[in-house]
Amino acid sequence: MPPHLLVNQLRFARSEFVRGLDGVTAEEARRRFEPMNCISWIVGHLANQETRYWLRYAQGIELRPDLQSLAGYGSPPSTPELEEMWAAWREITATADPYLDTLTPELLQVHPVWNGRTLPESLGTLVMRVTYHYWYHTGEASAIRQQLGHANLPDFVGDMDAAIYYPE
């Protein structure tokens, strides 16, 4: 059985995020155009959200807790090393993917419990939140790349064969 449609959409958003950052150098990734954060921060920020939802909340796995202070929501601006953030992102998404593959329509309605508290959003809503978060930061990263003077950037959603609709 293929992954749930929402999971496929998340994976497609991830792939477009990666595609949109192809060719960014380590130096460029650390450059800030205030008030925006830099590209390397964005990579770490999305990795932090995925580790929080899919590893910590859903599975009780603590992986890269340092990302919260480095690139978490509300953390002070930072300019982390790009390769370090990509390594964290790859490790986290690879660890999350087997879990995401188990999500069924029934499980997507479950509200995770963390530290004895039931979270207000269901797993399905969290999948959508992460997907939309990727699209937000993909656009922001494109704006940063334009400020860096990059040309020939992706200007539309890529290979839709990876995101085709199929009935549940």
C-alpha positions in Angstrom: 0.0 0.0 0.0 1.4 3.4 -0.9 1.9 6.0 1.8 -1.1 8.2 2.6 -1.7 11.0 0.2 -0.8 13.6 2.8 2.6 11.9 3.4 3.2 11.9 -0.4 2.4 15.7 -0.4 4.9 16.2 2.4 7.6 14.3 0.6 6.9 16.3 -2.6 7.2 19.6 -0.6 10.5 18.4 0.8 11.8 17.5 -2.7 10.9 20.9 -4.0 12.6 22.5 -1.0 15.8 20.6 -1.8 15.5 21.4 -5.5 15.0 25.1 -4.7 18.3 25.1 -2.8 20.4 23.3 -5.3 23.6 25.3 -6.0 23.6 27.4 -2.8 27.1 27.6 -1.4 28.0 27.3 2.3 28.9 31.0 2.3 25.7 32.1 0.6 23.6 29.9 2.9 24.9 31.8 6.0 24.1 35.3 4.6 21.2 37.1 6.2 19.0 39.7 4.5 17.3 41.0 7.6 14.7 40.5 8.9 14.8 37.1 7.2 16.9 34.3 8.5 19.6 32.7 6.4 19.1 29.7 4.3 21.1 27.4 6.5 18.9 28.4 9.5 15.8 27.6 7.4 17.2 24.0 6.7 17.8 23.5 10.4 14.4 25.1 11.3 12.5 22.6 9.1 14.6 19.7 10.5 13.7 20.9 14.0 10.0 20.9 13.2 10.2 17.4 11.7 12.1 16.0 14.7 9.7 17.5 17.1 6.6 16.1 15.4 7.6 12.8 13.9 10.4 11.7 16.3 9.8 13.3 19.7 6.0 13.6 19.8 5.0 10.6 17.8 7.8 8.1 18.8 9.5 9.5 21.9 12.8 9.6 20.0 15.1 12.5 21.0 17.3 13.3 18.0 19.2 16.6 17.6 17.7 18.5 20.6 20.2 21.3 19.8 18.2 22.4 16.8 15.6 24.0 19.0 18.0 26.6 20.4 19.9 26.9 17.0 16.9 27.2 14.6 13.7 26.7 16.5 10.7 29.0 16.4 11.5 32.1 18.5 15.2 31.3 18.8 17.6 34.2 18.3 18.9 34.5 14.7 21.9 32.3 13.9 24.0 31.4 10.9 24.8 27.7 11.2 26.9 25.8 8.9 24.9 24.6 5.8 26.4 21.1 5.7 25.7 20.6 9.4 22.1 21.6 8.8 21.7 19.4 5.8 23.2 16.4 7.7 20.7 17.0 10.5 17.8 17.3 8.0 18.8 14.1 6.1 19.2 12.1 9.4 15.9 13.4 10.8 13.8 12.9 7.6 15.3 9.4 7.1 14.4 8.5 10.6 10.9 9.9 10.3 10.1 8.3 7.0 9.4 4.8 8.2 7.0 6.2 10.8 5.3 8.4 8.2 4.8 5.3 6.0 2.6 3.8 8.8 0.1 6.6 8.9 -3.4 5.5 7.9 -6.6 7.6 7.8 -7.4 6.4 11.3 -3.9 7.3 12.7 -4.0 10.7 11.1 -7.0 11.5 13.4 -5.0 10.7 16.5 -3.8 13.6 18.7 -0.3 12.8 20.0 0.4 12.9 23.7 3.6 14.6 24.9 4.7 15.0 28.5 1.2 13.8 29.6 -0.6 16.5 27.6 -2.7 15.7 24.5 -1.7 18.0 21.7 -4.4 20.1 20.1 -3.6 19.1 16.6 -4.1 15.6 15.1 -1.3 13.9 13.2 -3.0 14.7 10.0 -3.1 18.4 10.8 0.6 18.2 11.8 1.4 16.6 8.4 -0.4 19.5 6.7 1.3 22.1 8.9 4.8 20.7 8.0 3.9 20.5 4.3 2.7 24.1 4.3 5.7 25.2 6.3 8.0 23.8 3.6 6.2 25.8 0.9 6.5 28.9 3.0 10.2 28.5 3.4 10.8 27.4 -0.1 9.4 30.7 -1.3 11.5 32.6 1.3 14.6 30.8 0.2 13.9 31.7 -3.4 13.6 35.4 -2.3 17.0 35.1 -0.5 18.5 33.5 -3.6 17.2 36.4 -5.7 18.9 38.8 -3.3 22.1 36.8 -3.7 21.9 37.4 -7.5 21.1 33.9 -8.5 19.6 33.4 -11.9 17.6 30.7 -13.5 15.9 29.7 -10.3 13.0 27.2 -10.3 9.9 29.3 -11.1 7.2 26.7 -10.8 6.4 23.4 -9.1 8.6 20.6 -10.4 8.0 17.0 -11.5 4.3 16.4 -10.7 4.8 12.7 -11.5 6.1 12.5 -7.9 2.9 14.0 -6.5 0.1 12.4 -8.6 -3.3 12.0 -7.0 -4.6 8.6 -6.2 -7.8 7.7 -4.4 -7.6 6.7 -0.7 
